[in-house]
Amino acid sequence: MWMGIDLGTQSVRAVVAGDRGEILGSGSAPLAGRRDGVRHEQSPLDWWTAVCAASRQALRDCPAPRALAVCATSGTVLLGDRTGRPLTPGVMYDDGRAATEAATARTPPSWALPKVMWLLKEYGGGAGDAVRVMHQADLVLARLAGTPLPTDSSHALKTGYDLERDAWPHRRFGELGLPDGLFPDVVRPGRRIGEVGRAAAAETGIPAGTLLVSGMTDGCAAQIASGALTVGSWNSVLGTTLVLKGVTSSPVVDRAGVVYNHRAPDGLWLPGGASGVGGGALTAAFPGVDPARMDALAGEHEPARVVAYPLAAPGERFPFAAPEATGFLLGEPATDAEHWAALLTGVGLVERLCLDYLDLLGAQLYGRLTFTGGAVRSGHWSRLRADILGRPVHIPRYSEPALGMAVLAAYGARATTTLQAAAGRMVRLRHVLHPHPVRTAWYTEPYLTLVDELERRGWLPGPVAAHARTRAQSS
């Protein structure tokens, strides 16, 4: 039995999976945060409370796991003391208060490194060597083990960890005024790093002695759960926002900093990017509606006459960097159903632009494409996206990041020799969607309209727009 724990934005999810990927137990617990303008914080103690509740639910009717791994949101960070006790709130991945520090560090504002600088300025003055950087997953692992553990290189990436050299860039940190002792030890994902302690066992129901395996970020966890682990394969995670991650034999170099590279446990590279478009735009435009009912109504308005850029909140990170970007509609929807159809289509159009941008950077794109995330519950939306992209799409039976962590736990416990082998045993496909050529042709014109408008507004660079047009015209 293998356990995975996923710390998301709105909830904690825990699953226990068997050797063949069967879900034997699952549990969840909600999370609440504090949002105020660009501020977005959560309480680290709330993370632990939710982990305890979700774990107890997952283990209620199934055998004890042999090992577990934890994933969390990428770029969420806090300061803790030497014992792993939190000293600050958890500053979430989309918190925007470190814009000045991001400019100094020359990183995107969503990264953890500028947030660390901001936290030190706000909370860390005079704390000296007692302060340590902790990622969201680190806090939970410290509570599970009863002592701080090494962080993993996946969660450490946006804190500035150098994946090619497998080291913290201490010289650069010194130039930013960050002391060497501030940062935790780092190991690659899938390494055995500790065991569940007795105190945590009493709170969570996870037996003492259960092996703890170093995890990865939630986007990487979803990629593992999708089975997209061979070179050229890609996974598109669509929930509140859109995240694309793939597998390449070497890092994808992007001087614009839009695409960044994680590293897999076996040394392959996992390039990807995160866009602000997604289901959050639908929720913002139509709070409280029944998505299934709206999907059924929207089918009568395809292709939509209105072109949408469905950004739920200001700022875009992928396929271009534009902090000033905002969502828009080109045209006026006649009905709510047409508006819904335009938003669904708009996400697919941006998804297509993301793949075109990856192609421009030379990324290997020839492998299997999978869809995961909450949006796969909508068969209508998945079929629409497949038509817009014009390529077959594989839908896994279970696509939760928590399952990806269960797969990683199995690999870390040496149940298999490779992560791909663990995924091959534990990841099962539900079905394959094949695009309809006629419907794919429908979306060329709205795609080019969106590309033109994004370039006109100064957000999409000219070379990217030109490459997108070339690919559209040759398809």
CORLIN-V269740 format. One record per helix or strand. SS is the DSSP state (a for helix, b for strand). FROM is the first residue (numbers start at 0). TO is the last residue. If there is no record, write none. Layout:
ss=SS from=FROM to=TO
ss=SS from=FROM to=TO
//
This chain:
ss=b from=1 to=6
ss=b from=10 to=16
ss=b from=22 to=29
ss=b from=33 to=35
ss=b from=38 to=41
ss=a from=43 to=57
ss=b from=66 to=71
ss=b from=76 to=79
ss=b from=85 to=85
ss=b from=89 to=90
ss=a from=98 to=104
ss=a from=111 to=122
ss=a from=127 to=129
ss=b from=131 to=134
ss=a from=135 to=144
ss=b from=150 to=151
ss=a from=152 to=158
ss=b from=160 to=161
ss=b from=166 to=167
ss=a from=169 to=174
ss=a from=179 to=181
ss=b from=185 to=186
ss=b from=191 to=194
ss=a from=197 to=203
ss=b from=210 to=212
ss=b from=216 to=216
ss=a from=217 to=225
ss=b from=233 to=237
ss=b from=241 to=245
ss=b from=247 to=247
ss=b from=259 to=262
ss=b from=268 to=274
ss=b from=276 to=276
ss=a from=278 to=284
ss=a from=290 to=300
ss=b from=306 to=308
ss=b from=310 to=310
ss=b from=315 to=315
ss=b from=321 to=321
ss=b from=327 to=329
ss=a from=335 to=359
ss=b from=368 to=371
ss=a from=373 to=376
ss=a from=378 to=388
ss=b from=392 to=395
ss=a from=400 to=411
ss=a from=418 to=425
ss=b from=428 to=432
ss=a from=436 to=455
ss=a from=461 to=473
//
